[in-house]
Amino acid sequence: MPEIHTAVQQLEDEFGPGTYHKRNLVIVRGQGARLWDEEGKEYIDCVGGQGAANLGHQNPYVNRAIIEQSQKLINCTELFYNDQRALLLEKLAQITPPRISKFFLCNSGAEAVEGAFKFARLATGRTRIVAAMRGYHGKSFGALSATWNKEYREPFEPLVPGFSHVPFDNLEKTCDAITEETAAFVAEPVQGESGVRPGSREYFLGVQNHCRKTGSLLILDEVQTGFCRTGRMFALEHFGIEPDILCLAKSLAGGVPMGAIGMSDTVASKLFKLAHTSTFGGNPLACAAANAAIQYMQDLRLAQRAEELGREFMAELRQIQSSRIREVRGMGLIVGIELKDKAGPYIQQLMAKGVLVLGAGPTVIRYLPPLVIERDDLLRVARATAEVLP
Ligand SMILES: Cc1ncc(COP(=O)(O)O)c(C=O)c1O
């Protein structure tokens, strides 16, 4: 079928930089876990803003907070103190492990990772970073140096020196690579972009232990797994670990752009004035949205909901009789189906059936629905998946 391009698409294609793969779909409205296109066609959203829409579209807490804060104060740089920022810093300290006690507020995942590496250098006086193969940490120069995919990295070399990669979830090789010259080891608890691959408890506990022995820092990138996605407020709770630095973003402010770098007192004690700054970081609008978002997660026990729905959804997917499925895996409501062939055509077929999903590497269909999704909608998603997989 020839693709129809509407006026909106023509404008984006003409004036956008062309750096994104775009689907033939113009989304104009959302509510909960539903999205609508220009013609009013409804979709079940399992893209979930690629992890930024954990609270669903038009979340009532977040919407109210944005409206109220916009009528008071949107901008207030960190030159001054601010009530919403103070509240958020306290809340972040309450919901993260005791070891994480200070927070630098920023605007995105890559920015959180970027700052984490700078802080690790300052805190240790070392420059080497060990990252996990297949890891994804963003595309600014520092974050890209830790990201594994060669297609993203190679056109931009030389990258930041001192980075090396070791196989994910391989304790022995990771410990061999982390030495007394290593500033930090960085990994995602569940590798999201590269195919929904959860690490094991033994791996993360072992790596943490080894980092403490060598004086290296453990940086956990919870940009995609944070804020109830895996069935806990943070995935680190599954493993019982306490990193030295914790990178957060995506759903932190209920969909409003925001990131944060959590760190231990020891790390914070090595930072100097103006070591790192950000004009928009900690702006009252994003802070108010984040305060409301965290309140909503707690009031509605969103982590528990993600755990229960994730378990049921994965059980449904595992019942699908298809010769194309290699494995169904996930944690809470970050779920992937690894296929024996390319995921792209199935993702298109799901879209035609009114279900929006993501890829994760060439052969994985990834589901990142808003955690407020209705049980019936998840059943419909599982049924549509069964219909498209031969
Ligand atoms: C684990 C992880 N880290 C970092 C990033 C980069 O975040 P951003 O796109 O906000 O820069 C992402 C984005 O997908 C991510 O999944």
The ligand as an SDF file (V2000), in Angstrom:
LIG
                    3D

 16 16  0  0  0  0  0  0  0  0999 V2000
   19.1160    3.0290   29.7870 C   0  0  0  0  0  0  0  0  0  0  0  0
   19.1170    4.3340   29.0680 C   0  0  0  0  0  0  0  0  0  0  0  0
   20.0520    5.2520   29.3650 N   0  0  0  0  0  0  0  0  0  0  0  0
   20.0840    6.4490   28.7520 C   0  0  0  0  0  0  0  0  0  0  0  0
   19.1830    6.7690   27.7760 C   0  0  0  0  0  0  0  0  0  0  0  0
   19.2570    8.1030   27.0810 C   0  0  0  0  0  0  0  0  0  0  0  0
   18.1720    8.8880   27.4660 O   0  0  0  0  0  0  0  0  0  0  0  0
   17.7600   10.1690   26.5800 P   0  0  0  0  0  0  0  0  0  0  0  0
   17.1990    9.6640   25.3110 O   0  0  0  0  0  0  0  0  0  0  0  0
   16.7510   10.8760   27.4600 O   0  0  0  0  0  0  0  0  0  0  0  0
   18.9910   10.9820   26.3970 O   0  0  0  0  0  0  0  0  0  0  0  0
   18.1860    5.8350   27.4220 C   0  0  0  0  0  0  0  0  0  0  0  0
   17.2030    6.1330   26.3580 C   0  0  0  0  0  0  0  0  0  0  0  0
   16.5470    5.2950   25.8280 O   0  0  0  0  0  0  0  0  0  0  0  0
   18.1510    4.5920   28.0810 C   0  0  0  0  0  0  0  0  0  0  0  0
   17.2450    3.6750   27.7830 O   0  0  0  0  0  0  0  0  0  0  0  0
  1  2  1  0
  2  3  1  0
  2 15  2  0
  3  4  2  0
  4  5  1  0
  5  6  1  0
  5 12  2  0
  6  7  1  0
  7  8  1  0
  8  9  2  0
  8 10  1  0
  8 11  1  0
 12 13  1  0
 12 15  1  0
 13 14  2  0
 15 16  1  0
M  END
$$$$
